[in-house]
Each structure stands twice: as structure tokens, then as C-alpha cells.
Amino acid sequence: MIVETEYKTAQQVATLLNLHIQTVYDMCADGRLPSIKLGTVRNSAVRIPAAALEQYLNDLASRSAHP
């Protein structure tokens, strides 16, 4: 069984969150934003599952609502 999952590029996430693309790459590298790498180490593309992005935003909203 194949499950379809929607993914966002780092550029799409940067645009949605009004961040620099390098910030998104850094967030993926340090684990703040779950992601997968496609390709070789030197020439890889990062994809962020849409559900993980939504969870990240919900977590941020929860933390800011409950200081």
C-alpha cells in the first residue's frame, strides 16, 4: 500500500514563514523541522512533510499562547 504525503520544498517553507531559505535549512539540519534529504550528500534536496510543518506551527502557537 502506498500512502501519498504532501511535501514542501525549503523555498516554499521559507516563503510561507517569511524566513531566509538558509534558516529553513538550518532548522532541518538541527531537527527543529523534520525533513528528508533526496539525492547525494553533496547535491541533495530537502523536503519537509506538510504535516510536520503544520505540527511545528501548532507547537509554536501553543508555546506562545502559554508563556
N, C-alpha and C positions, 0 to 999 in steps of 0.2 A: 504494500500500500504506500503510495506517495502522498505526502502531505505538502501542500503548497504554502509557503511562507513568504510574506512580502518583506523585501529588504530595501533599505535606503543606502545611497552612496554617502560617503563622507561629505561631499559637496552639498547634497540635499539636506543633510542634517545641519551643516553649518549655516545654510540659508534659512532653514526653519527656526533655528535657535539664535540667529543673528550673531554667530561666532566666526572667528577665523578658522579656516579649514585645518590649520595646524593644531588648534585647540581640540578639535574633534579627534584628530589622530592621537594626540596625547591622552585624551580621555579613554580612547580604545586601548592604547598601549598600557595604561596603568590600571585598567579594569573597571574604571568608573562607568563605562558604557560598554556593554557586551557587544562583541563583534566577531566576525570571521574574516580570515585572510584568504584570498584567492590568488593563486599564482606562486611564483618563486619568491624567495626571501628578498631578493634584490628588486624585483619588479612585481610587487603584489598590490592587489586592490583590496580595500576594506569594505565590507558590507555590514550594516547594522540592521538586525531584525527590527521591523516596525514595532512589534510587541515589546521588545526590550527598550526601545526609545520611549514608548508610552509609559512603561513601568518606571523608567528613570525620571520622567517628568512628573508622574504621580508621587514618587518618593520625594522629589524636590518640593512639590506643593504641600505635602504632608509636613515636612520639616519646617517650612516657612509659616505654616498655619499654627504650629505648636512649638513656639520658641522655648 
